[in-house]
Amino acid sequence: MDHFTNRNGLRLSYSLSIKNQNDRKIYIICQWFFSDVLFSYDFLCEFIQVNTFRLCLKGCGNSEGEYSYGGFEQDAADIDDAVKFLDSEGYIVDGIIGFGKGANDAIIYSALYGGVKKIIALAPIIYATNCCMPQFFQDSIDEIQKTGEVRHHYLGKEIRFTEEMLDELMNLDMDYYSDKIKGDIYLIHGDADEKVPLSDALEYASDLKEKCKGFFTLNCDHFFTTELDEVVEIIHKIIESS
C-alpha cells in the first residue's frame, strides 16, 4: 500500500484501484479498524466499475496513529486530507463510500468540509444507545469507568478502549450534523440488521429530508453478507445518477 501524510503528520495508507485510466473521477472508500475483517471491501473494490481510493483511517491497516472508537471529527479531517491529496494528483472525488463507523465519518466529513457530491453510507451508527455493541464492549464498560481504559484482543487485533472514546461514541449525535451536510446522502441498510436498528436508519432518513437522495433496504444482516452483489448494483445506480 502507498501512503500520504495528513495534517497531523501521520502517514495514512491507501490503495488505488484504477478501472479507467482516461477517467479522473474517483470514489474514496473509508476503511475502519475491523472493516477489513467484518465487511468485504475487497469485493467492492473489485466489482465497482469506477476508480477507487481505499483509505485506511488513523490506526487502521498500515496507517499510523491509534484507532479510536471515537474520533469521528478527526476521521472526517483525514478524509478531507485525502480529498486534497487526490485533487493534487489530478483526480476528481465524485463520492465517498463508508460502512459502519466509516459511513458516519463520511457523513460528518460532508457536514464539516463538504466538497464531495455523493456520500454512500452503508449501515451507519445513528443512535449509539440503540445499537447492539460487541459483547467485549459491553463487558468492558465498568472496567473502563474504573481504570480509564481497557485493552482487548478481538478478531486477531489488539485494541485500546478509553473512557473518552466511550463517552464520545455513546454521545454521538448524528442529528447535530444534519443541517450542515453539504452533499447528497444515500443510505443502504439491511432489514435484518442486528447491530443498528432499521427503524433508526428510517428515522434518520426522514430527518435528513431532501438531503437524503435515496434509501435502499436489502434483505440481509448488518454486514450485507448475502447481498454484496446487490450493494454493488445500488452503488452503480448512485454513481450513474446525476
N, C-alpha and C positions, 0 to 999 in steps of 0.2 A: 504494500500500500504506500501511497505518497502522503506528503504532509504539507500543510500550510500553517502559518503562525497567527494565532488570534490576538486580540487587543491586549491580552494579559501576558503575552509572551509564551503561551503554551503551544506546543506543536500538536495539531489535530490531524488525525489520519483520515484519508478518504480514498475511494477507488472510483475511477471513471469507467463507464460503460458507454461507448460511442457506437450508436446504431446507424447514424447517418453523418458522415464526415462533412457533408455540404450544408448541414443544418446546425446553426449555432444555438438553437433553442435547447434548453436542458432543464431537468427536474432534479431538485435536491431530495434525497431520501434520508430521513433522520433516524439513526440507529442509537438506541439507548442500551443500557447495561445488559439486559437479558434478551433483547430482541433478536439477537443472532441465534439464541437457543430456542426461544419460545415461538418465534414468528419467522417465517421463511422469506426474509428479504432477498436471499439468493434467487428465489423463484421470481419475485417481482423484477429484479434487475435483469434476469434472463429473458423474460417474456414480455415486458413492457416495451413496445416499439417506439421508444424515444430515448434520446441521450439522458443518462442519469449520472448523478454525483452522489455517491453513498458516503454520507458524513457520519463519522463516529464522534459523538459528542464527548465532552470532557470526561475523562476517566473510563471511556468505553473503547473496546477494541484495542488498538495501539495508540490511542490518543493519550497525551499527558494529562495530569491533574487527577483529582479524586472524584469518582462518581458520587452524586448526591441524589437522594430521593426527593429533595427539594431542588433548589437551584433553577427553577423554571425560567426566571428572567435572565440568568446567566446563560442558560442554554439558548435562549432567544437571541442573546448578543452573539453567541458563537455562530448561529445561523446567519445573522446579519453579516458577520465577518466572512462567512462562506460565500454569501451573495456578492460581496465586494470583491473577494478573491476571484470568483468566476467572471465577474464583469471585467476585471483586469486582464483575464485570459481570453477575452473576446466572446464569452458566452452570454446568452440572454436567459435568465432564470424565469421560466414561464410558470412554474409551480413548485410547491413543496408537499411531499408525501410523508406522513408520520403515522406510526402505530402506537397506541397506548400513551405513555408519557411523551414520546416523540410527537404525537398528534397535539398534545397540549402545548408543547414547546413551539410548534409551527403556528398554532392559533395565536399564542402570546406574541410571537415574532410579528405577526400581522398587525396586532394592536399597538405594539411599541415602535415598530420600524416601518412596516408596510413595504411597498416597492415591488412586491410579487403578487401577481393577479390571483392565482388559484392556490388554495390550501385544501389538500385532500386529507381528511382526518379520519383514521380508522380506529374506532373504539376508544376515543379519548376519555380520560377521567373527567367526569362532570362535577359530581359532589362526592368528595372522598369519603365522607362519613357513611355513604350508602354503598361503598364498594366492598367487595369481598377480598380482603387482603390475604396474602400467603400466611399460612399458619405460623411460620417462624417470625413473621412481622408481629402478629397478634401476641405471640408468646413473649416477645421482647419488650413490649411497651412498659411493663412495670420495671424491668431492669434498666431500661434507658432512663426512665424518670428518676431512678435511684442513683445511678452512676454517671449519667450524662451520655453514655454511648455503649454500643454493643457490637461485637464482630461475629459474623456468621459465615459458614461455608454453605453455599446454595447453588445447585446446578453446576458444580465444579468451579465456582468462583468465590473468592473471599470478599465480603462486603463489610463496610463500616457504616453503622447507622447511628446517628446522633439525635439528641433531643431537639436540636434546632431543625434538623431535617424533618423529624416527626411533626413538629409544630407547623412548619411551612406546608407540608403535604396535607395535613388534616384541616388546615385553614385555607386551602386553595379555593379561591373564589373566581371561577371562570366567568361568572356574570359581570364581575368588575371590568373585564376586558371587552365585553361585548360591544359597547357603543364606540369603542376605539378602533375596532377592526377595520382595516383599510382594503383588504382583499375579499374575494368571494370564497365562502366556506362550503365544502362538500363533505357531508358526514356519511360514513359507511359503518354499519353496526350489525351484529348478529342477534337474531331474535331469541337465541338460546344462550346469550352471553351470561355466564355465571359470575363474572367479575364486576362488570359495570352494567347496571340495570338498563334495559332498553328504554324503560319509561323515563330515565334521566336524560338519555340522548334525545328522545322525542320532545321533552320539555325544553331542553336547551335549543333545539332547532326552532321551536316556536318563539323562544325569547330572542333569537337572532334575527327573526323576521326576514326582511328582504336580503340580508347578508348571507343567509343560508340558501344557496342556489340549487341544492339537491340533497335529499336524504334517501339513502339506499339501505334497505333491510334485507339481510340474507339469512337463510335457514341454517345457522351454524353457531359455534361457540365463540368465545372471546378472541381466540387466535385464528379464526377463519380456517380451521384445519381442513375441512372438507370442501371449502368453497374458494380456494385461491384462484382457480380459473375464472370464477365469476368476479372476484375482486379485480383481476386484470382487465376483464371486459368492461367493468364500470369505469375503471381509471382511463381506459382508452376513450370511452364516451366523453368523459370530462375533458381530457386533453384535446379532443377534436371539437369541443363546443367553443363558441365564440367568447 
